[in-house]
Each structure stands twice: as C-alpha cells, then as structure tokens.
Amino acid sequence: MPNKASWPFWLLIGILILLTPFASELPDGLERVAHDLGFMKQDKTGAIISSPLADYSISGLAKNKLSTALACVVGVVLVFLISCSIAKWRSL
C-alpha cells in the first residue's frame, strides 16, 4: 500500500504521462541558438558519452510520443530516487 505522502509523486507521474504527448517538437533554446549562430554544424565529435535518454526518447524504441513519455517518467523517477538517496545520506 502506497504511503499517503507519496501522492504528489504519483500525481506528477500521471501529469507527465498525460502532457508529454503535447510537447513541442521544435528545438529547445540551446539548439536554436547553436543553429542560428552556425556552430551546430561544426560539431564533428558527436556526444562524448551516449545517453539512453537522448533527445527525450528511449534508445531502442521508435521516436514517438510513447517513447517521449517513458523517457520523461524514467528521468523523473531517477531524479527522485537520487534526491531521496542524497537526503537519506545527509541525515546520517
């Protein structure tokens, strides 16, 4: 049985699942500036470390709304778990 204090977490997960299909497919601010200033083309090395959640999608899945929603949920859960672990470690 979930803890009563966990309802905000589950509410956030539900909101993410419902709203991520409506996310804009336009580039974010950093990509736009890199494109406008012309240095996005100069990147010849690519990513230093490959990310399993690159471009808000899960590698191995087709890049669609479901992949974006799953990547957002995985990202939020990871940040939540890391934050809880740090808070627990600091309280020792």
NUTINU-414982 format. One record per residue: x, y, z of N, C-alpha, C, O in turn; residue in one letter. Coordinates in steps of 0.1 Angstrom, whole numbers, plus 5000, padded with zeros to 4 digits. Example, Ala and Ser with C-alpha at 12.3 -4.5 7.8 and 13.67 -1.06 7.14 Angstrom:
// residues 2
513249435078512349555078513249675078514249675085a 512849785071513749895071512950005079513450115080s 
***
This chain:
// residues 92
500849885000500050005000500950125000501850145008m 500650224990501550344990501350435002500250435008p 502450495005502450595016501550715013501550755001n 500850765022499950885020500751005015500251085008k 502051015019502851125015503351115001503951204995a 503150994994503650974981502651024970502951004958s 501551074973500551114963501051224954500751224942w 501851314959502351414949503251354938503251394927p 504051254942504951184932504051124922504351134910f 503051044926502150974916501351074908501051044896w 500951194914500251294906501251344895500751364884l 502451374899503451424889503651324878503651354866l 503751194881503951094871502651084861502851074849i 501451104867500251104859500251224850499851214838g 500551344855500651464847501651444835501351484824i 502851394839503851374828503251284817503451314805l 502651174821502151074811501051144802501051114790i 500251224808499151294801499651404792499151434781l 500651484797501051604789502251594780502351674770l 503051494781504251484772503851454758504651494749t 502751394755502451384740502151524734502251534721p 501951624742501751754736502951844736502951964733f 504151784739505351864740505751904725505451834716a 506352024725506752084712507951994706508851954713s 507851984693508951904686509952004680510951964674e 509752134683510752234679512052224687511952174699l 513152264683514352264691514252354703513552454703p 514952314714514952394726515852514723516452534713d 515952604733516652724732518152714728518652784720g 518852624735520252604732520452554718521452594711l 519652454713519852404700519552514689520152524679e 518552604693518152714684519252814682519652854671r 519852854693521052944693522152884686522852954678v 522552754688523652694681523352684666524252704658a 522152664662521752664648521852804642522452824631h 521352904649521353044644522753094643523053164633d 523653064652525053114652525953024643527053064641l 525452914638526152834629527252734635527952674627g 527252724648528352634653527752494656528452414661f 526552474653525952334655526552244644526752124646m 526852304632527452224621528852184624529352094618k 529552264632530952244635531252124644532352084646q 530152074651530351964660530651834652529751774646d 531951794652532351674644532551554653532551444648k 532651574666532951464675531651394680531751274683t 530551464680529351404685529351404700530051484706g 528551324706528451314720529651244726530151154721a 530051294737531251234744530751104751531551004750i 529651114757529050994763527650974757526851064757i 527350854753526050834747525050824759525350764769s 523850874757522850874767521650784763521250794752s 521150704772520050624769518750704767517750654762p 518750834772517550914771517851044762517251144765l 518651024752519051144744517851184736517051104731a 517751314735516651384727515251344732514251324725d 515151324745513851284752513151164746511951164744y 513951064743513450944738514250824743515450844748s 513750704743514450594748515150514737514450484727i 516450494737517050434726516550284725516350224735s 516350244713515750114711514350114707513750024701g 513650224711512250244708512150344697512950434695l 511050334689510850434678510650564685510050574696a 511150674678510950804684509550854682509250914671k 508750834692507350874691506850924704507650944714n 505550954706505051014718505250914730505550964741k 505050794728505250694739506650694744506950694756l 507650694735509050694739509350824746510150814756s 508850934742509051064749508451054763509051104773t 507251004765506550994778507350904787507550934799a 507850794782508550694790509950754794510350744806l 510550834785511850894789511651004800512451014809a 510551074799510251174810509951104823510551154833c 509251004823508950934835510150874841510450884853v 511050804833512250754838513150854843513750834854v 513250974837514051084842513651134855514451154864g 512351154857511751204869511951104880512351144891v 511750974878511950874888513450864892513750854904v 514350874882515750874886516150994894516850974904l 515751114891516051234899515451214912516051254922v 514251164913513551144926514351054935514551074947f 514750934929515550834937516850894941517350864953l 517550964932518851024936518651124947519451124956i 517651204946517451314956517151244970517651294980s 516251144970515951074982517251014988517451015000c 518050954980519250894985520250994991520850965001s 520351104984521251214990520651265003521451285012i 519351285004518751335016518951235027519151275039a 518751105024518951005035520450995039520650985051k 521351005029522751005033523151125041523951105050w 522651245038522951365046522351355060522951425069r 521351285062520651275075521451175085521151175096s 522351105079523051005088524051075097524751005105l 
***
